[in-house]
Amino acid sequence: MKKFIEPSIGCKKKNLKKYLSFFKKPKNEVSFGISSREYLRFYYKCEECGHLLAKHKKSLIQNLYKKKYFISTYKSVTKLNETFERIRKLPKTKSDNFHRIKRIKRMVNLYLKKKKIDLLDVGSGTGIFPIGMLEKKYDITALEPNKESVDFIKFKSKSKIKAIHGDFIKIKIHRFKKYDLITFNKVLEHVEKPILFLKKTLKLLRRQSLIYIEVPDAIAINDKKEGKNREEFGLGHHHVFTKKSLTNILKNTNFQIISLKQIREPSSKYTLYAFGLKK
């Protein structure tokens, strides 16, 4: 724990001050089989933009997304399907995904005057979003680091979605086509170096194309009931964003911000979402 994690988000190291401490697993956090003796993590806060940057014991997050995350979160493919169906059957008023799809399609119609849209969804998880986007206008590719999720997405979409097993930061760009829209739904918080991540995105986008980002909002700390124990500050999150820090990250990667909003989702999540335009 002596070596300080590099800011990697544009914040200056001198502006980062210890803000939150976790000496045990929060009550509602998914259990990843980590002993109470091993559970130790912190968040540092940038005094300039309010961004929260995690400092974890490396043993907490090593290989978390290769196996532990899937097994701890979904238990099995059967449980993954139950989660998918539960979310799919939610009434529109209670569905985060319904509103996500609605705002993305609205922006696509406003900014991308094309009959066919090539969409890359990064970190697709259950597949609930890319499958919800299925229609003639969209040719969808889902990139997911967990093999079980990739197979599940292929099955649930009846192979209408091209699902690829891989880590976005490690993929070879020449193996992919160019896209009109790339989406990151609750993904950047899991990435150590989001600016590097988004710079790679630029190489996969066509001219006059869109990026959609959705991340946890640090304002969740003001929640009177749960405070720092909310899922926005969970293990696996390297970052928790503010409007200012998300703005800075998009500007640092040369995206033109066309919309950036702070919302409380039907699920009760505190969320920031943004659309960036690549010219």
C-alpha positions as CSV (number, residue, x, y, z in Angstrom):
1,M,0.0,0.0,0.0
2,K,3.0,2.3,0.1
3,K,3.2,3.0,-3.6
4,F,0.6,5.6,-4.6
5,I,-1.6,4.8,-7.6
6,E,-1.0,7.2,-10.5
7,P,-3.8,9.7,-10.9
8,S,-4.2,8.8,-14.7
9,I,-7.2,11.1,-15.0
10,G,-5.6,14.5,-15.4
11,C,-5.7,15.5,-11.7
12,K,-2.5,16.6,-10.1
13,K,-1.1,14.3,-7.4
14,K,-0.7,17.2,-4.9
15,N,-4.5,17.8,-5.1
16,L,-5.4,14.2,-4.0
17,K,-6.3,13.9,-0.3
18,K,-7.5,10.8,1.6
19,Y,-11.3,10.9,1.7
20,L,-13.0,7.5,2.4
21,S,-11.6,4.5,4.2
22,F,-13.0,0.9,4.1
23,F,-11.8,-1.6,6.7
24,K,-14.5,-4.2,6.0
25,K,-16.9,-5.1,3.2
26,P,-20.0,-2.9,3.2
27,K,-23.2,-4.8,4.1
28,N,-24.8,-4.8,0.7
29,E,-21.6,-5.3,-1.4
30,V,-21.3,-8.6,-3.4
31,S,-18.9,-10.9,-1.6
32,F,-15.8,-11.9,-3.6
33,G,-14.6,-14.3,-0.9
34,I,-12.1,-11.8,0.6
35,S,-11.3,-12.2,4.2
36,S,-11.9,-9.3,6.6
37,R,-8.2,-9.2,7.3
38,E,-7.4,-8.6,3.6
39,Y,-10.2,-6.1,3.1
40,L,-8.6,-2.6,3.1
41,R,-9.1,0.1,0.6
42,F,-9.4,3.9,0.3
43,Y,-10.6,6.7,-1.9
44,Y,-8.6,9.8,-2.5
45,K,-10.5,13.0,-3.5
46,C,-9.2,15.6,-5.9
47,E,-9.6,19.0,-4.2
48,E,-10.0,20.7,-7.6
49,C,-12.6,18.6,-9.4
50,G,-14.0,16.3,-6.7
51,H,-13.1,13.1,-8.5
52,L,-12.6,10.0,-6.3
53,L,-9.6,7.8,-7.0
54,A,-9.3,4.3,-5.4
55,K,-6.2,3.0,-3.7
56,H,-6.7,-0.7,-3.2
57,K,-4.6,-3.5,-2.0
58,K,-3.6,-5.2,-5.2
59,S,-4.8,-8.6,-3.9
60,L,-8.3,-7.2,-3.8
61,I,-8.7,-6.7,-7.5
62,Q,-6.2,-9.0,-9.1
63,N,-8.1,-11.1,-11.7
64,L,-11.4,-9.8,-10.4
65,Y,-13.0,-9.6,-13.8
66,K,-11.6,-12.9,-15.2
67,K,-13.5,-15.2,-12.9
68,K,-14.3,-13.8,-9.5
69,Y,-16.6,-11.1,-10.7
70,F,-18.8,-13.4,-12.8
71,I,-19.0,-16.1,-10.2
72,S,-19.6,-13.8,-7.2
73,T,-22.2,-11.6,-9.1
74,Y,-24.1,-14.1,-11.1
75,K,-23.1,-17.5,-9.6
76,S,-23.9,-19.4,-12.8
77,V,-25.3,-18.9,-16.3
78,T,-28.7,-19.9,-14.9
79,K,-28.5,-17.1,-12.4
80,L,-27.3,-14.7,-15.2
81,N,-30.4,-15.6,-17.2
82,E,-32.6,-14.9,-14.2
83,T,-31.0,-11.5,-13.8
84,F,-31.4,-10.7,-17.5
85,E,-35.1,-11.7,-17.4
86,R,-35.8,-9.8,-14.2
87,I,-34.4,-6.6,-15.7
88,R,-36.1,-7.2,-19.1
89,K,-39.5,-7.6,-17.4
90,L,-39.3,-4.4,-15.4
91,P,-42.0,-1.8,-16.1
92,K,-40.6,1.1,-18.2
93,T,-40.9,3.5,-15.2
94,K,-38.6,1.2,-13.2
95,S,-36.1,0.3,-15.8
96,D,-32.7,2.1,-16.1
97,N,-32.1,0.3,-19.4
98,F,-35.3,1.6,-21.0
99,H,-34.3,5.2,-20.3
100,R,-30.7,4.6,-21.4
101,I,-31.9,3.2,-24.8
102,K,-34.4,6.0,-25.2
103,R,-31.8,8.8,-24.8
104,I,-29.2,7.0,-26.9
105,K,-31.6,6.5,-29.8
106,R,-32.7,10.1,-29.6
107,M,-29.1,11.4,-29.8
108,V,-28.3,9.0,-32.7
109,N,-31.3,10.4,-34.6
110,L,-30.2,13.9,-33.9
111,Y,-26.5,13.6,-34.8
112,L,-26.0,10.6,-37.0
113,K,-28.0,11.0,-40.2
114,K,-27.5,7.4,-41.4
115,K,-29.7,4.5,-42.3
116,K,-27.3,2.0,-40.8
117,I,-25.4,2.4,-37.5
118,D,-22.5,0.3,-36.5
119,L,-22.5,0.1,-32.7
120,L,-19.8,-1.2,-30.4
121,D,-20.8,-1.8,-26.8
122,V,-17.9,-2.3,-24.5
123,G,-18.3,-4.3,-21.3
124,S,-21.7,-5.7,-22.1
125,G,-22.2,-7.8,-19.0
126,T,-25.6,-9.5,-19.1
127,G,-26.2,-8.2,-22.6
128,I,-29.4,-6.4,-21.6
129,F,-28.4,-3.1,-23.3
130,P,-27.1,-4.4,-26.7
131,I,-30.0,-6.8,-27.0
132,G,-32.4,-4.0,-26.1
133,M,-30.9,-2.0,-29.0
134,L,-31.6,-4.7,-31.6
135,E,-33.4,-3.4,-34.6
136,K,-32.7,-3.2,-38.4
137,K,-30.9,0.2,-38.0
138,Y,-28.2,-1.2,-35.7
139,D,-25.4,-3.6,-36.5
140,I,-24.2,-4.4,-33.0
141,T,-20.9,-5.8,-31.7
142,A,-20.5,-6.6,-27.9
143,L,-17.1,-6.7,-26.4
144,E,-16.9,-8.5,-23.0
145,P,-14.0,-9.8,-20.9
146,N,-16.0,-12.7,-19.5
147,K,-16.4,-15.7,-21.7
148,E,-19.6,-17.0,-20.1
149,S,-21.2,-13.6,-20.7
150,V,-20.1,-13.6,-24.4
151,D,-21.7,-17.0,-24.9
152,F,-24.8,-15.9,-23.1
153,I,-25.2,-12.8,-25.3
154,K,-24.8,-14.9,-28.5
155,F,-27.5,-17.3,-27.3
156,K,-30.0,-14.6,-26.1
157,S,-29.6,-12.5,-29.2
158,K,-29.8,-15.6,-31.5
159,S,-26.4,-14.6,-32.8
160,K,-27.8,-11.3,-34.1
161,I,-25.1,-9.6,-32.0
162,K,-21.5,-10.2,-32.8
163,A,-20.2,-11.0,-29.3
164,I,-16.4,-10.9,-28.8
165,H,-14.4,-12.2,-25.8
166,G,-11.7,-9.7,-25.0
167,D,-10.3,-6.8,-23.0
168,F,-10.8,-3.5,-24.7
169,I,-7.4,-2.1,-23.7
170,K,-5.6,-5.2,-25.1
171,I,-7.5,-5.7,-28.4
172,K,-5.8,-5.2,-31.7
173,I,-7.5,-2.3,-33.4
174,H,-6.8,-3.6,-36.9
175,R,-9.1,-6.6,-36.2
176,F,-12.1,-4.3,-35.7
177,K,-14.0,-2.1,-38.2
178,K,-14.9,1.5,-37.6
179,Y,-18.0,2.4,-35.6
180,D,-20.6,5.2,-35.6
181,L,-21.3,4.8,-31.9
182,I,-19.4,3.3,-29.0
183,T,-21.0,2.9,-25.6
184,F,-19.6,2.4,-22.2
185,N,-22.3,1.7,-19.7
186,K,-20.9,1.6,-16.1
187,V,-17.4,0.6,-17.5
188,L,-15.0,3.5,-17.0
189,E,-15.1,3.2,-13.2
190,H,-13.6,-0.2,-13.5
191,V,-10.7,1.0,-15.6
192,E,-7.4,2.2,-14.0
193,K,-6.6,4.6,-16.9
194,P,-9.8,6.0,-18.4
195,I,-8.1,8.6,-20.5
196,L,-5.9,6.0,-22.2
197,F,-9.1,3.9,-22.7
198,L,-10.9,6.8,-24.4
199,K,-7.9,7.7,-26.6
200,K,-8.1,4.2,-28.0
201,T,-11.8,4.7,-28.6
202,L,-11.0,7.5,-31.0
203,K,-9.1,5.1,-33.3
204,L,-12.2,2.9,-33.6
205,L,-14.7,5.7,-34.4
206,R,-15.5,7.1,-37.8
207,R,-15.6,10.8,-38.4
208,Q,-18.7,12.5,-37.1
209,S,-19.5,9.7,-34.7
210,L,-20.7,9.4,-31.1
211,I,-19.5,8.0,-27.8
212,Y,-21.8,7.4,-24.8
213,I,-20.5,7.1,-21.3
214,E,-22.4,6.2,-18.1
215,V,-20.5,6.3,-14.7
216,P,-21.3,6.5,-11.0
217,D,-21.7,10.0,-9.5
218,A,-19.7,10.9,-6.4
219,I,-22.7,12.9,-5.2
220,A,-24.0,9.6,-3.9
221,I,-21.9,10.2,-0.8
222,N,-24.6,12.6,0.3
223,D,-27.2,9.8,0.5
224,K,-28.5,10.0,4.1
225,K,-29.3,6.3,4.3
226,E,-26.2,4.6,2.9
227,G,-23.5,7.2,2.2
228,K,-20.1,5.6,1.5
229,N,-21.6,2.1,1.7
230,R,-23.6,2.6,-1.6
231,E,-22.6,0.5,-4.6
232,E,-21.2,3.7,-6.3
233,F,-18.2,3.3,-4.0
234,G,-17.9,-0.5,-4.3
235,L,-14.9,-2.7,-4.7
236,G,-13.8,-2.9,-8.3
237,H,-14.4,0.8,-8.9
238,H,-11.1,2.6,-9.5
239,H,-13.0,5.9,-10.0
240,V,-16.1,7.7,-8.9
241,F,-16.8,10.7,-11.1
242,T,-18.1,14.2,-10.8
243,K,-19.5,16.4,-13.5
244,K,-16.3,18.4,-13.6
245,S,-14.0,15.3,-13.7
246,L,-16.0,13.7,-16.4
247,T,-15.9,16.9,-18.4
248,N,-12.2,17.1,-18.0
249,I,-11.6,13.5,-19.1
250,L,-13.7,14.0,-22.3
251,K,-11.9,17.3,-23.1
252,N,-8.5,15.6,-22.5
253,T,-9.4,13.0,-25.1
254,N,-10.6,15.6,-27.6
255,F,-14.3,14.7,-27.6
256,Q,-16.8,17.6,-28.1
257,I,-19.3,17.3,-25.2
258,I,-22.8,17.6,-26.6
259,S,-24.6,16.5,-23.4
260,L,-23.6,15.7,-19.8
261,K,-26.2,15.2,-17.2
262,Q,-26.5,14.1,-13.5
263,I,-29.5,11.8,-12.8
264,R,-31.0,9.6,-10.2
265,E,-32.0,6.4,-12.0
266,P,-35.2,4.3,-11.3
267,S,-32.9,1.8,-9.6
268,S,-31.8,4.6,-7.2
269,K,-28.3,4.8,-8.7
270,Y,-26.6,8.2,-8.7
271,T,-25.4,8.4,-12.3
272,L,-23.6,10.8,-14.7
273,Y,-24.0,10.3,-18.4
274,A,-22.4,12.0,-21.3
275,F,-22.4,12.1,-25.1
276,G,-19.2,13.0,-26.9
277,L,-18.8,13.8,-30.6
278,K,-15.8,12.9,-32.6
279,K,-15.5,15.3,-35.5
